[in-house]
Amino acid sequence: MPESPPLPRWLKRNVPKGNANHFTAKLITELKLETVCEHAKCPNRMECYAHKTATFMILGETCTRACRFCSVPKGRPQPPDPDEPRRLAEAVVRLGLKHVVVTCVTRDDLPDGGADHYVKTIQAIRAATDAAVEVLPSDFNGNMAAVDAVIDAAPEVYNHNTETVPRLYRSVRGPKSKYPFTLAMFRRIAARNPAIRIKSGLMLGIGETHEELLETFADLYDAGVRLLTLGQYLQPSFQQMAVTRYLPVEEFNRLGDMAKSMGFTQVASGPFVRSSYHARDMANA
């Protein structure tokens, strides 16, 4: 595997002080839940845990795809755990969350890609708390009926990461991910339930050009996306693809300003920005 360039100084973070992060980590372990914070080796993990929040990952810890950027384990997953929605809702209550983000591994082994489990999770959260729900699902292997099922569960925010520009889609995300379907999915959400806020994110520094980014921004806006996140790709381990370059903070600021000028209502752009980072603030702004 090619090696990433040395980490620049602006990508070094201090570990938060105090023990609040231990409370969150212990609760997640106690309730036998998974978080993308851990599995994706998110650089914001300690900060989020310290603020008693996390991005929950449902449908197990094993993914059926092998995206080149992702460190979530790949293989043959176990059947969905029917008690997982209840335990996740309990975690939301005990953490006192007002906005919860629920993502998942990709489950191409399931006929609906896990959509029914997503719906049950949303229902369990709604039965236990008045927290707003932000979903961050897979593409359900191109199953638009599965997308409809999640739309009809009416999450406040429907987030799906585009991840990269069309030219790099296959090499970064693999042959099963299709850029045209991603755009069609956003259009479907906007048409089926206009009250849902549509969100997407891109990771930068993997070979995209400035022109390609602007074209992708325009595609996403035209498809109904209004919340956009832009963050620096960081190589989780030597087993994943390398970073091409690290964008300075000033470049992230310029790209964020350009996206706002196109009409996006909320844009978070910076080296440490991730799709669910400060999700509540972004959704409520």
Rosetta blueprint (number, residue, H / E / L):
1 M L
2 P L
3 E L
4 S L
5 P L
6 P L
7 L L
8 P L
9 R H
10 W H
11 L H
12 K L
13 R L
14 N L
15 V L
16 P L
17 K L
18 G L
19 N L
20 A H
21 N H
22 H H
23 F H
24 T H
25 A H
26 K H
27 L H
28 I H
29 T H
30 E H
31 L L
32 K L
33 L L
34 E E
35 T E
36 V H
37 C H
38 E H
39 H H
40 A L
41 K L
42 C L
43 P L
44 N L
45 R H
46 M H
47 E H
48 C H
49 Y H
50 A H
51 H L
52 K L
53 T L
54 A L
55 T E
56 F E
57 M E
58 I E
59 L L
60 G L
61 E L
62 T L
63 C E
64 T L
65 R L
66 A L
67 C L
68 R L
69 F L
70 C L
71 S L
72 V L
73 P L
74 K E
75 G L
76 R L
77 P L
78 Q L
79 P L
80 P L
81 D L
82 P L
83 D L
84 E H
85 P H
86 R H
87 R H
88 L H
89 A H
90 E H
91 A H
92 V H
93 V H
94 R H
95 L H
96 G L
97 L L
98 K L
99 H E
100 V E
101 V E
102 V E
103 T E
104 C E
105 V L
106 T L
107 R L
108 D L
109 D L
110 L L
111 P L
112 D L
113 G L
114 G L
115 A H
116 D H
117 H H
118 Y H
119 V H
120 K H
121 T H
122 I H
123 Q H
124 A H
125 I H
126 R H
127 A H
128 A H
129 T L
130 D L
131 A L
132 A E
133 V E
134 E E
135 V E
136 L E
137 P L
138 S L
139 D L
140 F H
141 N H
142 G H
143 N L
144 M H
145 A H
146 A H
147 V H
148 D H
149 A H
150 V H
151 I H
152 D H
153 A L
154 A L
155 P L
156 E L
157 V E
158 Y E
159 N E
160 H L
161 N L
162 T L
163 E E
164 T L
165 V L
166 P H
167 R H
168 L H
169 Y H
170 R H
171 S H
172 V H
173 R H
174 G L
175 P L
176 K L
177 S L
178 K L
179 Y H
180 P H
181 F H
182 T H
183 L H
184 A H
185 M H
186 F H
187 R H
188 R H
189 I H
190 A H
191 A H
192 R H
193 N L
194 P L
195 A L
196 I L
197 R E
198 I E
199 K E
200 S E
201 G E
202 L E
203 M E
204 L E
205 G L
206 I L
207 G L
208 E L
209 T L
210 H H
211 E H
212 E H
213 L H
214 L H
215 E H
216 T H
217 F H
218 A H
219 D H
220 L H
221 Y H
222 D H
223 A L
224 G L
225 V L
226 R L
227 L E
228 L E
229 T E
230 L E
231 G E
232 Q E
233 Y L
234 L L
235 Q L
236 P L
237 S L
238 F L
239 Q L
240 Q L
241 M L
242 A L
243 V L
244 T L
245 R L
246 Y L
247 L L
248 P L
249 V H
250 E H
251 E H
252 F H
253 N H
254 R H
255 L H
256 G H
257 D H
258 M H
259 A H
260 K H
261 S H
262 M H
263 G L
264 F L
265 T L
266 Q E
267 V E
268 A E
269 S E
270 G L
271 P L
272 F L
273 V L
274 R L
275 S L
276 S L
277 Y L
278 H L
279 A H
280 R H
281 D H
282 M H
283 A H
284 N H
285 A L
